[in-house]
Structures are given as structure tokens and as C-alpha cells.
Amino acid sequence: AGKSTVVSLLLGFSAPAGGALRWNGVETSQLSRRSIRENLAWVPQEPVLLSGTVRENLWMAKEGAPDDALWTALEHAHAKAFVQALPNGLDTPIGERGATLSGGQRQRLAIARAFLKAPSLLLLDEPTSALDASTEQEVQAGLSELMEGRAVLVIAHRLATVRKADRIVVMEQGRIVEQGTWDALMAANGAFARLVAHGLG
């Protein structure tokens, strides 16, 4: 539908074929990729991890951050306990792309990295999709805190994850076909309501 393309545009991986993409009224073509990326955090469906240590992976968000800041971020992401249990804690190597960790652990590290960065714009691409039900509930509590006071773009395939969104944008074949609150879109009985009726809500 174009959801991943939106993220690619925001991250500067691709440029708009037409029209303009603006950040606080300024076209992103006038801003450096570095300045944009310094102000946003991205938690994708498949977390991007290095083959180094837990500490080095967290430092991708804020290089040289002190241990107390790292532990605070891990605690918010409900990742503190499993990192403490690792052989060398923060200095434990996690293997290529985090191969020594479970899917849920990798995702919680990615969420901790977002906490550490404290961005003005947060991009969430189904960040809890790899978690079991009990862990998802824990992390959702942390994500709610992380989302406070900043703009958040949530890419959702499970529609229930955007039930409380201020605005839901429905895309089909690269175009916006509807937008509004959950209640307004359900009342309109259009594309969004059909998706919910088909069990995606």
C-alpha cells in the first residue's frame, strides 16, 4: 500500500518522485539526512542490530552514553532483566544481527535504543510483532511512555494497535483513501471499516 515507502522517504533512503515532504514546514530536501536522523528514532519490524555488544548496539542511538542512562533505557523497554542475566551484562557480544538473542529480546533492545535517543519523531513499524502476549503487554506500557510528548508514526498491520491514534491514515496502492479517528472511520463504513470487519482489527 505504500507504508514502507513512507518510512523510506522519512529516513532519506529515497526521494519523493513528486510533491514535497516537509518537516516543520521545511522541505526535507533542504535538510541534511544527519539532522533528520538525529531527531527521529525508528523501531522496525525486524530490528537492526550490530554484531557487537549490547552497549555498542545501544550507543547507535547516543554514542558514549553512560551506564546509568543505558540501564534506564533498558528498564523502560523491559529489557533490563535479560541483559543483567547475560554473562557480561552490557559488554556481552550478541552475535551477527543479534543471533544469540530471541526475537523478543532483539526487539526490546531496539525499543531501548529509541528510549535512549529520546527523539522528536518516533517511527514504529509493528514494534511488538515479535513478542509473545505477556511480553507485548510489558513493552506496550513502556512504548506508551516513550510516545508521550512527541509525534509518533505507527505503521500497523494489526489495526487494534492504532485504536487510540489521533489520526489514522488508510492507504491503498500508494494513495491515501481515508483518514480520521477510529470512531469516525468506523462510522464512515468505508475501506477501514471493511478491514476491521475482515478480522484485522
N, C-alpha and C positions, 0 to 999 in steps of 0.2 A: 504493500500500500504506500510505502514511502517513509515509514517511521525511521528506519535505519539511515536513510538518506538525510533526514533532518539532523540526526546526530553527527553524521559525517560533515555536513555543512558547518555546524556549530563548532566542531573541533578543528576545522580548517583542512580536513583531509580532501575536500573537493570544493569547487566554487560554484555559485549559482549559475545556471545556464541563462537565466533571465531574471528580471526584477532585482530586488536588493534585500540583503539580510542586515538588519540593524541591531546594534547593542546600545541601549540607552539613547537611541536616536542617531547614533553614528554608524555609518556603513562599515561592516567588518573588513571590507577591502582597504579601509583607511587605518585599520588597527593591525598591529603585529600579531602573529599567531601566539607568540610568547605572552603578550599582555592578556590575550583572551584566555589562554590555557591557565595562566596564573590565577584567574578569577573564577574558574569553574572546576568542578570535580565530576568525574564520570565513573559510575558503577555499572559496568556492562553485565550482560547475562553470563558471559564467560570471563572471569576476572583475569586481568593482565598482570602476571607475576614474573619476577626475575628468578634466576636460579640461585641467587644469593641467600642471605639470611633474612629472618623476619624483620630485623632492624633495617636492613638495606631496602626491603620492599616498602616499609613504612616511610623511609626517607625519600622515596619517589615523590611524596606529597610535600614534604618540608625537610630538605636536606639539613642534617645536623641537629634535628630536634632532640631535646634532652629526654632522658629515660622517663621522667615523670609525665611528660606530655604524651609519649608513646603508650605508656600504661593506661593513661586516662582515655585515650582514643580506643584502645583495645577493650577497656571496660565498657565504654558506651556501645561498642559493637558486639558485646557479649562474647568477646574472643580472649579475654584476659586469662581465664582458667585454663584453656587448652594450651596457650602459649607458655604459661607458667609450668605446665606439665612436660613441655618439650625438654630434651636433655640439656640444652644450653640456653633455654629461655629465648630472649630476643636475638641471641647470637647463634641460633640453630639454623643450619642450611636447610632449605625446604625443597631442593631439587629443581630440575628444569620445569618451569611453569608451575611450580608448587606441587610436583608429583608426589611428595611424601605426605601431603595433606589430603583430607577428604574434600569433596566438593563444597560442603557447608563451611569447612574451615577456610578454604580459599576465598569463598565469598565474604566471610566475616572479616578477613584481612583487608579485602578491597573496601569494605564499608568502614573499617577502622582508618584506612588511609584517607577516606573522604572526611571523616571527623577531624583528623589531624590538619587537613588543609583548610577547613572552615571556609568554603567558597561562597561567593555571592550568588552563583548559579549552580544548581545541582542537577545532574542528568542521571536518572535512574532507569536502567533498562532491565526490568523484571529482576531486581537485585536479590530477591529471596527465592528465585525459582529452583535453586539447587539445594534448598534446605528442607529438612523434614518439618512436620507440622509444629512440633514443640519448639524447635529452634527458630522457626519462622516467627512465631509469636514473640520470642525474646528479642529478635533483631528488629521486628517491626516497631517495638517500643523505642529502641534506640534510633531508628530512622525517623520516627515522629519528632524526636528531639532535634535531630540533625536538620530537619526540614523547617523548623521554626525560624522565622525572620529572614528567609531567603527565597528567591524564585526557584521553583522545582519543576523540571520537565520529566514526567513519568511516561515511559513507553510501556504500555500494558497489553498483554495478550489475555490475561485473566482480568476481566473487566471489573471485578469486585475490588481490585486494588486501587481503582480511581474513584470509588464511590464518593469520597469526601473532597474531591478536587474542586477548586473554584471554577475551573472551566475545563470541559472535556472537548477535545477536537477529534472528530471522526474522519479518517482518511480512507479513500478508495481509489486505487490506481493513480496514486500520486497527487490526488486533489482532495481538498477539504470539502466534505459534503454536509457536515453538520457541526455545530458547536454550541455548548451551553452546559448547564449543570446537569447532574444525573436526573433529577426530577423533571427538569424541563425537556430533556431529550426523551425520557420515557413517555412523557405526556404527548410529545410530537408524533410518537408512533412511527418513526422513520427507520433509517439504517441502524442506528444504535439500538433501538428497541428490538429490532429483529435479531441482532447479535445476542442480546441478553436472552431473548426467547429461545435461541438455539443452544442455550446452555453455557455460553461463555461468560455469563455474569456471576 
